[in-house]
Amino acid sequence: KREWGNVDKHRVDKFYTAVRLMIRESYKYMAVRHWNLGIIRLFNDVIYDEALSHESEGLTNGLRFHLIDICIEELAQVNANAEIPLTEATFLDCVEPFFALAQKAQDKNVHKRVMEKVLLKFLTEYSFVAKLPDQEEEDEDAPLTFSQVHVGSVAKFIFEIASDPESDERFRKALYEMYKTYERQIRAAGRDVDLSHIEEGDSEEDCCANNTCGVNKACPMEEEGAAEEDNETSQMEEDAAEPETPVETKSEKKKKKKKSKKKSKELDEAETLHEEDKNAEV
């Protein structure tokens, strides 16, 4: 950090190349670990605290701009060869540090760079709704398209951070404009990633075991289990609300029977006395 301002151009280029390789290998490791959320968050914490945050002492915007410029490209290259491709949920997890900058970067130039090199670049070059290249221009390599990332979900997330009260007021308008750009691109393309990941031949148990129910769609097995839990809970509440009927013992029953007999006998005697009084008056 202390010698950064004195480094010549050639050494800076070598350093930036080393940073690119480090980012690529980090994404490769995440892909091998099937995009484990804990690993992604550890990486995000390091890269944000040490290189992207304005609180990183001694850093200029040079390294920040370089990381912003290469993140989507490197992530797309790794995703193209990954055993399990990124979905909208894991994609948003991977680029979370850059969305944090888009929401409340201290430097407006950093915010502008994120909007252009991360959000817009993903939409126009690497998303499922990006303009398809001509057949002559297609490369033989695997396409660098995030084919499992639902662009509508990314647009919805942009709208959410734009309307978040904690977002910087300076950037709110630009975020809303970016959301509108996403919506226009989706309508122009006339397509998006299908969120109904469950194939007709798959059972509901396989769906839940493989976590293919979709990010914005509740798993049917989970819904069924939740419904059963609600029914059991309501039944328990009803049972608790009903007063318990006390169980009578044999002695209590005998006492009750004797009391009823005694009462009926008293009533008969009262009626007899009433009749005798009537006859005496006559």
Backbone bond lengths (Angstrom), bond angles and torsions (degrees), N, CA, C in turn:
res aa  C-N    CA-C-N  psi(-1)  N-CA   C-N-CA  omega(-1)  CA-C   N-CA-C  phi
1 K - - - 1.464 - - 1.530 110.45 -
2 R 1.319 115.98 -40.01 1.462 120.20 -176.12 1.522 111.27 -67.63
3 E 1.355 118.03 -35.70 1.459 122.53 -175.45 1.525 112.76 -97.00
4 W 1.339 117.63 5.42 1.465 119.52 -173.44 1.533 112.08 -60.55
5 G 1.298 117.63 -40.08 1.463 120.49 -178.40 1.509 113.86 -68.62
6 N 1.314 117.72 -16.63 1.467 120.99 -177.84 1.526 113.48 -100.69
7 V 1.342 117.27 0.64 1.469 120.25 -178.09 1.519 109.49 -76.14
8 D 1.354 117.49 134.36 1.464 120.18 -178.69 1.535 110.73 -79.13
9 K 1.316 117.02 169.65 1.461 124.02 -173.07 1.523 112.05 -58.93
10 H 1.306 118.25 -43.90 1.460 121.43 -176.02 1.538 111.29 -65.73
11 R 1.294 116.33 -40.60 1.466 119.29 178.09 1.529 111.46 -69.64
12 V 1.333 115.95 -34.70 1.470 119.58 176.07 1.524 109.73 -62.85
13 D 1.341 117.17 -41.89 1.471 121.11 179.00 1.527 110.61 -61.69
14 K 1.328 116.68 -41.93 1.464 120.17 178.61 1.537 110.62 -64.95
15 F 1.332 115.28 -40.17 1.455 119.36 179.60 1.525 110.56 -64.60
16 Y 1.339 116.97 -42.56 1.466 120.56 179.25 1.532 111.22 -64.55
17 T 1.330 116.66 -35.82 1.467 120.08 176.46 1.527 110.55 -64.67
18 A 1.340 116.11 -40.82 1.464 120.00 177.87 1.538 110.53 -64.05
19 V 1.323 116.46 -38.03 1.473 120.34 177.96 1.524 110.29 -64.61
20 R 1.333 117.20 -42.68 1.461 121.21 178.53 1.525 110.95 -60.25
21 L 1.329 116.73 -45.00 1.472 120.50 179.52 1.530 110.92 -63.98
22 M 1.329 116.02 -38.67 1.457 119.88 179.64 1.528 110.65 -64.76
23 I 1.337 117.17 -43.15 1.462 121.66 178.94 1.527 110.13 -63.49
24 R 1.334 116.30 -42.23 1.477 120.06 -179.14 1.518 111.25 -63.78
25 E 1.325 116.21 -44.31 1.466 119.30 -179.71 1.528 111.15 -67.22
26 S 1.320 117.34 -33.67 1.467 120.21 177.09 1.521 110.40 -64.46
27 Y 1.330 117.04 -43.51 1.466 120.66 178.27 1.528 111.02 -66.62
28 K 1.334 116.61 -35.86 1.471 119.72 177.62 1.530 110.65 -63.32
29 Y 1.323 115.67 -41.79 1.467 119.08 178.50 1.525 110.75 -63.74
30 M 1.336 116.80 -40.53 1.472 119.93 176.71 1.528 110.71 -60.63
31 A 1.333 116.66 -41.14 1.463 120.25 -179.76 1.526 111.22 -65.38
32 V 1.339 116.45 -40.71 1.468 120.39 178.16 1.527 110.13 -62.95
33 R 1.313 116.73 -35.97 1.467 121.79 178.64 1.533 112.29 -87.00
34 H 1.345 114.31 17.12 1.478 120.83 175.81 1.522 112.23 57.89
35 W 1.344 114.81 40.29 1.466 122.33 175.46 1.530 111.71 54.97
36 N 1.311 114.64 48.08 1.466 120.59 178.56 1.524 110.01 -60.52
37 L 1.338 116.14 128.55 1.458 121.01 -173.78 1.528 112.43 -63.34
38 G 1.329 117.14 -37.38 1.461 119.87 179.56 1.522 112.07 -62.68
39 I 1.330 116.51 -41.96 1.475 120.40 179.10 1.518 110.58 -67.26
40 I 1.332 116.67 -41.60 1.471 120.46 179.26 1.525 110.37 -60.39
41 R 1.316 116.87 -42.96 1.466 119.78 -177.68 1.526 111.97 -68.98
42 L 1.339 116.93 -36.52 1.465 119.70 176.60 1.531 110.37 -62.22
43 F 1.319 116.13 -45.37 1.468 120.67 178.46 1.527 110.87 -62.38
44 N 1.344 116.66 -44.29 1.464 120.52 -179.36 1.525 111.76 -61.62
45 D 1.328 116.21 -40.93 1.464 119.74 179.73 1.527 111.21 -61.88
46 V 1.337 115.83 -42.64 1.469 119.75 -178.43 1.524 110.89 -66.53
47 I 1.333 116.23 -48.54 1.469 119.23 -174.83 1.526 111.79 -68.05
48 Y 1.338 116.23 -32.45 1.465 118.36 -179.55 1.530 110.95 -76.81
49 D 1.323 116.47 -46.66 1.465 119.70 -176.47 1.520 112.25 -68.03
50 E 1.344 116.82 -35.62 1.466 119.93 -172.66 1.522 114.47 -95.79
51 A 1.348 117.76 -19.76 1.464 117.83 -173.33 1.529 114.78 -133.62
52 L 1.331 118.31 -30.43 1.468 120.01 -173.36 1.522 113.54 -100.30
53 S 1.319 116.85 -34.44 1.458 119.99 -175.81 1.524 111.36 -67.54
54 H 1.335 115.99 145.29 1.465 120.18 177.35 1.519 111.13 -69.93
55 E 1.340 116.28 -12.33 1.458 120.02 179.11 1.533 112.39 -82.51
56 S 1.345 116.89 -5.21 1.471 120.06 177.02 1.529 108.69 -72.68
57 E 1.305 116.42 112.07 1.464 121.01 -174.03 1.523 111.38 -72.86
58 G 1.331 114.95 140.59 1.450 120.86 173.37 1.508 115.06 81.84
59 L 1.339 119.38 0.15 1.463 121.11 -178.72 1.518 110.83 -99.76
60 T 1.327 115.05 137.59 1.461 120.42 173.62 1.527 108.74 -95.10
61 N 1.312 116.84 -179.16 1.459 120.76 -178.75 1.526 113.35 -75.10
62 G 1.328 117.43 -8.58 1.470 119.43 -177.58 1.513 112.36 -58.30
63 L 1.331 117.77 -51.40 1.460 121.35 -179.16 1.530 110.58 -68.59
64 R 1.315 116.85 -37.36 1.471 119.70 177.59 1.525 110.33 -60.62
65 F 1.335 116.31 -47.73 1.457 119.93 -179.58 1.526 111.45 -61.44
66 H 1.329 116.45 -39.12 1.472 119.57 -179.42 1.531 110.85 -64.52
67 L 1.312 117.40 -44.60 1.461 120.53 178.48 1.531 111.48 -63.75
68 I 1.333 115.94 -40.60 1.459 119.86 178.38 1.531 110.50 -63.81
69 D 1.344 117.19 -38.65 1.458 121.43 -176.74 1.525 112.77 -68.38
70 I 1.335 117.61 -34.49 1.470 119.62 -170.23 1.525 113.92 -100.38
71 C 1.329 119.01 -12.43 1.470 119.13 -168.79 1.520 112.44 -63.19
72 I 1.342 118.98 -46.93 1.463 121.26 -177.27 1.523 110.71 -68.00
73 E 1.315 117.15 -41.37 1.467 120.85 -179.65 1.525 111.10 -62.31
74 E 1.330 117.40 -47.16 1.460 120.58 -179.00 1.524 111.53 -67.52
75 L 1.320 116.18 -39.06 1.461 119.63 178.41 1.522 110.99 -64.58
76 A 1.332 117.38 -37.97 1.471 121.24 179.04 1.528 111.19 -66.92
77 Q 1.321 117.20 -39.88 1.462 120.52 179.57 1.526 111.21 -64.67
78 V 1.314 116.52 -41.54 1.464 119.94 178.62 1.527 110.23 -69.17
79 N 1.311 116.54 -41.53 1.467 120.64 -178.42 1.527 111.99 -63.06
80 A 1.334 117.20 -32.28 1.464 121.13 -178.71 1.522 112.02 -62.96
81 N 1.323 117.41 -29.52 1.462 121.28 -178.24 1.526 112.90 -110.34
82 A 1.315 116.88 9.07 1.469 120.51 -176.86 1.522 110.93 -76.08
83 E 1.325 116.02 146.22 1.463 121.05 177.71 1.527 110.55 -65.20
84 I 1.323 116.11 -41.25 1.469 121.78 176.29 1.521 106.89 -117.51
85 P 1.333 118.43 112.02 1.467 120.22 -178.60 1.523 111.81 -70.22
86 L 1.304 114.55 159.09 1.459 121.00 178.92 1.527 110.77 -68.36
87 T 1.334 115.66 140.37 1.460 121.60 168.83 1.524 107.78 -102.45
88 E 1.347 116.46 179.37 1.464 118.54 -179.22 1.522 111.66 -61.65
89 A 1.339 117.90 -34.34 1.469 120.21 -178.02 1.527 111.06 -69.37
90 T 1.332 117.23 -49.44 1.465 120.15 -179.08 1.526 111.53 -69.92
91 F 1.323 116.94 -31.50 1.470 119.84 176.66 1.527 110.11 -63.02
92 L 1.338 116.84 -46.99 1.461 120.42 179.70 1.525 111.28 -64.27
93 D 1.336 116.80 -32.35 1.468 119.51 175.77 1.524 110.82 -65.30
94 C 1.325 116.70 -41.55 1.470 120.51 -176.44 1.533 112.32 -67.91
95 V 1.325 117.45 -35.77 1.468 120.01 -176.91 1.537 112.00 -100.44
96 E 1.322 117.03 15.24 1.466 121.32 -178.43 1.526 113.83 -55.85
97 P 1.353 120.78 -39.84 1.471 119.13 179.44 1.528 112.78 -61.03
98 F 1.333 116.81 -32.94 1.463 120.58 -178.21 1.534 111.16 -77.90
99 F 1.323 116.61 -32.15 1.462 119.07 172.79 1.527 110.35 -67.02
100 A 1.338 117.10 -32.31 1.463 120.36 176.61 1.528 110.59 -63.90
101 L 1.330 116.25 -38.05 1.464 119.72 176.45 1.525 111.17 -68.54
102 A 1.333 116.50 -38.88 1.464 119.99 178.66 1.523 111.23 -64.43
103 Q 1.307 116.39 -26.99 1.462 120.81 -176.81 1.519 112.35 -84.20
104 K 1.336 117.36 -41.17 1.466 118.70 -175.88 1.524 112.43 -155.11
105 A 1.334 116.32 55.55 1.464 120.00 173.65 1.523 108.96 -73.79
106 Q 1.320 116.27 145.55 1.458 119.39 179.34 1.523 111.42 -74.11
107 D 1.343 115.17 -37.22 1.469 121.36 -178.57 1.524 109.12 -96.76
108 K 1.325 117.28 124.87 1.466 120.29 -178.91 1.533 111.91 -66.38
109 N 1.338 117.69 -25.63 1.460 120.51 177.11 1.531 111.14 -68.53
110 V 1.334 116.63 -35.75 1.466 120.47 176.03 1.528 109.76 -66.57
111 H 1.325 116.10 -42.17 1.468 119.74 177.72 1.531 111.16 -60.66
112 K 1.314 116.58 -45.65 1.461 120.62 179.81 1.522 111.19 -61.12
113 R 1.330 116.42 -38.63 1.472 120.74 -179.89 1.532 110.44 -66.17
114 V 1.324 117.15 -40.89 1.467 120.89 178.57 1.523 110.70 -63.28
115 M 1.316 116.96 -43.64 1.462 121.18 -179.36 1.532 111.12 -60.77
116 E 1.318 116.33 -38.83 1.468 120.09 -176.19 1.525 112.11 -83.05
117 K 1.337 116.79 -44.80 1.459 120.22 -170.16 1.528 114.55 -93.66
118 V 1.333 117.45 -9.63 1.465 120.03 178.71 1.528 110.04 -117.06
119 L 1.319 116.91 -64.08 1.467 119.78 -174.80 1.527 112.43 -68.42
120 L 1.340 116.54 -51.30 1.465 119.74 -177.96 1.530 111.99 -72.32
121 K 1.320 116.77 -36.95 1.469 120.43 -179.88 1.530 111.00 -65.47
122 F 1.322 116.38 -40.64 1.468 119.21 175.76 1.525 110.49 -59.51
123 L 1.334 117.17 -45.26 1.469 121.35 -175.96 1.524 111.87 -65.32
124 T 1.324 117.04 -45.98 1.469 120.49 -171.18 1.522 114.60 -87.76
125 E 1.343 117.71 -20.26 1.463 119.08 -175.00 1.527 114.65 -119.36
126 Y 1.329 118.12 -31.51 1.459 119.61 -171.01 1.531 114.91 -122.91
127 S 1.314 118.00 -3.74 1.465 119.45 -177.59 1.517 110.97 -84.54
128 F 1.329 116.01 168.65 1.463 122.54 179.41 1.522 111.61 -68.08
129 V 1.334 117.41 -22.97 1.462 120.28 -178.54 1.526 112.07 -100.90
130 A 1.342 117.15 10.17 1.462 119.85 177.96 1.520 110.00 -67.85
131 K 1.322 116.00 156.07 1.464 120.73 179.94 1.515 109.81 -64.22
132 L 1.328 115.58 127.46 1.453 120.04 -177.35 1.528 110.56 -72.23
133 P 1.340 117.93 137.09 1.472 120.28 178.82 1.518 111.08 -73.13
134 D 1.333 115.65 158.99 1.455 119.80 176.29 1.522 110.49 -67.77
135 Q 1.328 115.95 156.58 1.472 120.44 -177.79 1.512 111.70 -59.46
136 E 1.353 116.82 -34.32 1.461 119.74 -177.53 1.520 111.25 -71.36
137 E 1.346 116.46 -27.54 1.461 120.63 -176.08 1.511 112.84 -89.79
138 E 1.332 117.81 -7.25 1.460 120.39 -177.05 1.525 110.85 -70.26
139 D 1.309 115.75 140.06 1.459 121.16 177.81 1.514 109.95 -87.98
140 E 1.316 115.43 160.65 1.459 120.38 177.21 1.521 111.14 -76.45
141 D 1.319 117.53 -19.78 1.457 120.64 179.89 1.522 110.35 -69.37
142 A 1.333 114.90 168.02 1.461 119.79 178.29 1.526 109.38 -63.64
143 P 1.350 118.01 139.42 1.465 120.68 -178.27 1.523 111.05 -64.47
144 L 1.324 115.35 139.49 1.461 120.39 -178.19 1.527 109.76 -90.88
145 T 1.307 116.35 54.24 1.467 121.73 -179.90 1.518 109.51 -112.15
146 F 1.327 115.59 135.71 1.462 119.98 175.07 1.536 107.54 -79.61
147 S 1.330 114.78 82.59 1.467 120.72 -169.72 1.520 113.86 -72.24
148 Q 1.336 117.69 -14.04 1.468 120.45 -179.51 1.529 112.69 -110.59
149 V 1.321 117.28 6.90 1.461 121.62 -179.27 1.527 109.00 -94.94
150 H 1.318 116.26 114.09 1.461 121.57 179.69 1.526 109.13 -72.77
151 V 1.333 116.53 113.15 1.461 121.25 -174.07 1.525 111.08 -67.36
152 G 1.322 116.95 -33.22 1.461 119.95 177.76 1.513 112.47 -61.13
153 S 1.340 117.18 -35.49 1.462 120.84 177.97 1.532 111.15 -68.57
154 V 1.337 116.54 -37.30 1.471 119.94 176.71 1.525 109.81 -65.69
155 A 1.337 116.34 -41.41 1.467 120.26 177.56 1.526 110.81 -61.70
156 K 1.316 116.24 -41.08 1.467 120.33 179.08 1.525 110.44 -63.10
157 F 1.336 117.25 -38.58 1.464 120.74 179.31 1.527 110.53 -66.44
158 I 1.337 117.11 -38.09 1.465 120.69 177.04 1.529 109.93 -62.58
159 F 1.320 116.16 -41.56 1.470 119.93 178.07 1.531 110.43 -62.98
160 E 1.328 117.19 -38.54 1.463 120.87 -178.99 1.524 111.66 -65.05
161 I 1.339 117.65 -42.81 1.465 118.70 179.84 1.527 110.58 -73.57
162 A 1.342 117.04 -26.98 1.472 119.45 176.05 1.521 111.14 -67.65
163 S 1.324 117.25 -35.56 1.464 121.70 -179.17 1.523 112.96 -91.90
164 D 1.328 117.06 -0.66 1.459 120.49 179.45 1.538 109.83 -68.70
165 P 1.334 117.93 129.60 1.478 119.55 179.50 1.527 113.47 -59.58
166 E 1.340 117.67 -24.55 1.467 120.73 -178.19 1.528 112.70 -82.00
167 S 1.335 117.91 -8.85 1.463 120.50 179.41 1.528 110.37 -69.87
168 D 1.331 114.69 147.44 1.465 120.29 179.30 1.528 109.67 -66.40
169 E 1.322 115.80 130.15 1.470 120.53 -178.40 1.524 112.02 -60.96
170 R 1.334 117.79 -27.28 1.464 120.73 -179.91 1.520 111.89 -65.15
171 F 1.348 116.78 -27.66 1.455 120.61 -172.85 1.528 113.98 -105.99
172 R 1.324 116.37 -1.89 1.463 119.34 -174.93 1.531 111.67 -62.75
173 K 1.328 116.83 -44.72 1.466 120.78 -178.58 1.525 111.24 -62.79
174 A 1.342 117.17 -42.44 1.466 120.73 -179.65 1.530 110.90 -64.45
175 L 1.321 117.51 -36.94 1.463 120.92 178.84 1.529 111.07 -67.30
176 Y 1.336 116.42 -41.17 1.470 119.35 176.18 1.528 111.16 -63.35
177 E 1.329 116.70 -38.97 1.463 120.20 177.68 1.523 111.38 -64.78
178 M 1.334 116.05 -37.97 1.460 119.68 177.71 1.525 110.86 -65.43
179 Y 1.326 116.33 -39.46 1.471 120.27 175.94 1.532 110.77 -59.41
180 K 1.339 116.96 -44.01 1.463 120.55 178.64 1.530 111.06 -64.13
181 T 1.331 116.91 -36.37 1.467 120.70 177.80 1.522 110.78 -62.90
182 Y 1.325 116.64 -41.77 1.466 121.13 176.83 1.525 110.62 -61.28
183 E 1.318 116.84 -46.34 1.465 120.73 -178.76 1.525 110.87 -62.54
184 R 1.326 117.29 -41.90 1.468 120.50 178.65 1.516 111.21 -64.29
185 Q 1.337 116.95 -39.91 1.464 120.36 -179.32 1.526 110.83 -66.80
186 I 1.317 117.13 -39.47 1.472 120.64 178.73 1.524 110.23 -64.05
187 R 1.349 116.80 -43.59 1.469 119.93 179.23 1.525 111.37 -65.75
188 A 1.335 116.23 -39.39 1.467 119.88 -179.52 1.530 111.22 -66.79
189 A 1.333 116.52 -38.02 1.468 120.20 179.75 1.524 111.30 -73.94
190 G 1.328 116.41 -31.36 1.461 120.25 -179.77 1.514 113.78 70.79
191 R 1.313 116.53 23.29 1.467 120.09 -179.37 1.517 109.31 -156.90
192 D 1.319 114.88 162.79 1.460 122.53 173.20 1.522 107.57 -162.54
193 V 1.305 116.82 168.76 1.461 120.84 -179.90 1.520 109.53 -64.06
194 D 1.341 115.89 133.69 1.460 121.16 179.13 1.523 108.86 -76.10
195 L 1.332 115.97 123.77 1.461 120.22 -178.56 1.527 112.61 -83.58
196 S 1.327 117.66 -10.51 1.474 119.25 178.73 1.522 107.94 -82.24
197 H 1.334 115.11 80.75 1.469 121.18 -174.48 1.530 112.74 -75.75
198 I 1.328 118.15 -11.54 1.461 120.22 -176.14 1.514 109.49 -80.22
199 E 1.309 116.83 119.56 1.450 120.44 176.88 1.519 110.20 -78.40
200 E 1.350 115.17 158.84 1.452 119.70 -176.51 1.515 112.27 -61.62
201 G 1.313 117.26 -32.33 1.454 120.15 -177.48 1.505 113.90 -83.45
202 D 1.320 118.37 -11.34 1.456 121.13 -177.73 1.513 109.94 -81.99
203 S 1.320 115.53 143.04 1.456 120.21 176.16 1.510 108.89 -86.47
204 E 1.336 116.18 165.71 1.460 120.18 179.80 1.513 111.11 -66.98
205 E 1.353 116.97 -31.86 1.466 119.20 178.50 1.508 110.66 -65.12
206 D 1.372 118.03 -41.75 1.459 121.01 178.41 1.515 110.50 -64.21
207 C 1.344 115.89 -38.27 1.460 120.40 179.04 1.520 110.63 -57.15
208 C 1.328 116.82 -46.95 1.463 119.90 -177.57 1.517 111.76 -72.30
209 A 1.336 116.20 -36.55 1.459 119.32 -178.42 1.519 111.22 -67.10
210 N 1.350 117.34 -36.36 1.455 121.44 -177.85 1.514 113.44 -92.34
211 N 1.347 116.64 -1.43 1.465 121.22 178.77 1.522 111.63 56.42
212 T 1.345 115.56 48.15 1.460 120.19 -179.39 1.514 112.35 -112.44
213 C 1.304 116.70 22.98 1.466 119.55 -176.86 1.516 112.36 -78.82
214 G 1.324 117.61 -14.14 1.462 119.56 -178.92 1.519 110.84 102.58
215 V 1.337 115.98 151.35 1.457 120.64 -175.93 1.516 111.72 -75.56
216 N 1.338 115.98 -44.72 1.457 119.57 -175.81 1.516 112.41 -95.84
217 K 1.339 116.68 16.90 1.453 120.10 -177.52 1.514 108.14 -131.08
218 A 1.314 116.57 127.22 1.459 120.04 -178.68 1.508 110.16 -71.93
219 C 1.321 116.54 142.63 1.446 121.54 179.96 1.525 109.96 -68.91
220 P 1.372 119.05 135.00 1.460 120.24 -178.33 1.512 113.14 -61.60
221 M 1.331 118.01 -35.03 1.458 120.26 178.64 1.520 110.68 -66.81
222 E 1.350 115.96 -39.27 1.457 119.18 178.34 1.518 110.84 -66.73
223 E 1.362 116.43 -38.61 1.461 119.73 178.51 1.519 110.89 -62.73
224 E 1.366 115.49 -42.91 1.457 119.46 -179.22 1.524 110.85 -64.05
225 G 1.349 115.83 -43.04 1.464 119.22 179.20 1.521 111.55 -64.16
226 A 1.342 115.87 -39.67 1.465 119.22 178.88 1.525 110.80 -64.88
227 A 1.368 116.57 -38.64 1.459 119.79 179.09 1.528 111.15 -64.57
228 E 1.356 115.64 -41.46 1.465 118.90 178.56 1.525 111.26 -63.39
229 E 1.347 115.98 -40.60 1.470 119.71 178.56 1.524 111.03 -62.57
230 D 1.359 115.93 -41.49 1.466 119.30 179.09 1.519 111.08 -63.11
231 N 1.357 116.60 -41.40 1.462 119.97 179.06 1.520 111.68 -63.19
232 E 1.348 115.68 -43.36 1.464 119.63 179.46 1.522 111.05 -63.84
233 T 1.348 115.41 -40.59 1.463 119.03 -179.54 1.524 111.21 -64.85
234 S 1.352 116.05 -44.60 1.465 118.94 -179.84 1.523 111.60 -64.07
235 Q 1.365 116.43 -37.63 1.459 120.08 178.57 1.526 110.81 -64.76
236 M 1.345 115.97 -40.67 1.467 120.11 178.77 1.528 110.43 -64.52
237 E 1.356 116.52 -38.88 1.462 119.38 178.79 1.525 111.53 -65.46
238 E 1.364 116.04 -39.67 1.462 119.55 178.32 1.525 110.99 -64.47
239 D 1.331 114.59 -42.62 1.469 118.28 179.14 1.521 111.39 -62.60
240 A 1.325 115.43 -37.93 1.465 119.12 -179.57 1.524 110.98 -69.71
241 A 1.358 115.98 -31.45 1.464 119.37 -178.18 1.517 112.40 -73.52
242 E 1.349 117.59 -30.23 1.460 120.70 -179.01 1.521 110.46 -73.86
243 P 1.365 118.00 131.60 1.475 119.81 178.86 1.514 110.77 -71.39
244 E 1.286 115.68 140.64 1.457 120.44 -179.23 1.529 110.37 -76.42
245 T 1.334 116.84 133.73 1.468 122.08 178.32 1.513 109.01 -81.97
246 P 1.341 118.78 121.49 1.470 120.05 -177.59 1.528 110.98 -68.27
247 V 1.302 116.44 142.87 1.466 122.66 179.99 1.535 108.92 -87.81
248 E 1.346 117.48 124.04 1.467 121.92 -178.39 1.525 110.59 -85.21
249 T 1.299 115.06 138.45 1.461 119.93 175.30 1.537 109.80 -85.40
250 K 1.345 117.69 171.68 1.461 122.13 -179.01 1.535 111.79 -65.54
251 S 1.309 115.78 -38.81 1.472 119.38 -179.69 1.524 111.38 -65.91
252 E 1.328 115.73 -38.61 1.462 119.51 178.49 1.524 111.12 -65.40
253 K 1.350 115.44 -39.48 1.472 119.47 178.21 1.537 111.03 -62.82
254 K 1.354 116.28 -41.82 1.470 120.18 179.71 1.525 110.90 -63.37
255 K 1.332 117.19 -43.32 1.450 121.30 179.27 1.529 111.17 -60.75
256 K 1.351 114.45 -42.70 1.457 119.50 -179.55 1.544 110.38 -62.83
257 K 1.360 115.71 -40.30 1.470 120.96 -179.29 1.536 110.41 -65.25
258 K 1.327 116.30 -42.42 1.469 120.58 179.22 1.524 111.16 -62.82
259 K 1.326 116.43 -42.30 1.457 120.84 179.53 1.523 111.17 -61.24
260 S 1.334 116.54 -43.30 1.472 119.88 -179.54 1.527 110.98 -64.74
261 K 1.376 116.73 -40.34 1.468 120.04 178.33 1.527 111.08 -63.89
262 K 1.342 116.05 -42.20 1.460 120.93 -178.96 1.530 110.82 -64.08
263 K 1.309 115.97 -38.80 1.445 120.55 -179.24 1.524 111.27 -66.84
264 S 1.348 116.00 -42.45 1.476 119.91 179.42 1.530 110.85 -65.24
265 K 1.366 117.20 -36.56 1.466 121.50 178.50 1.521 111.02 -64.60
266 E 1.349 116.27 -41.13 1.458 120.65 178.38 1.520 111.68 -63.53
267 L 1.336 115.48 -38.55 1.463 119.82 178.49 1.533 111.22 -64.73
268 D 1.375 116.20 -40.90 1.472 120.35 178.17 1.527 111.41 -62.55
269 E 1.336 117.48 -42.54 1.460 121.82 179.70 1.523 111.61 -64.14
270 A 1.337 115.54 -37.93 1.468 119.64 179.58 1.516 110.72 -66.05
271 E 1.343 116.67 -39.50 1.461 120.12 178.72 1.529 110.89 -66.30
272 T 1.335 117.31 -39.68 1.476 121.02 179.44 1.520 111.05 -62.40
273 L 1.349 117.33 -45.41 1.458 121.28 179.00 1.525 111.34 -61.98
274 H 1.338 115.76 -36.87 1.450 119.99 179.43 1.524 110.78 -64.63
275 E 1.344 117.50 -39.53 1.470 122.01 179.43 1.531 110.21 -66.99
276 E 1.350 116.34 -42.00 1.484 120.02 -179.49 1.524 110.60 -62.68
277 D 1.344 117.13 -40.50 1.459 120.45 179.43 1.532 111.35 -63.04
278 K 1.326 115.54 -38.90 1.464 120.69 178.74 1.510 110.99 -62.75
279 N 1.378 117.01 -45.45 1.472 121.86 -178.48 1.524 110.92 -64.58
280 A 1.360 116.11 -38.31 1.474 120.24 179.77 1.504 110.44 -63.87
281 E 1.285 119.37 -39.37 1.466 122.45 179.95 1.507 111.26 -65.48
282 V 1.344 115.64 -37.99 1.465 120.31 178.60 1.510 110.93 -65.26
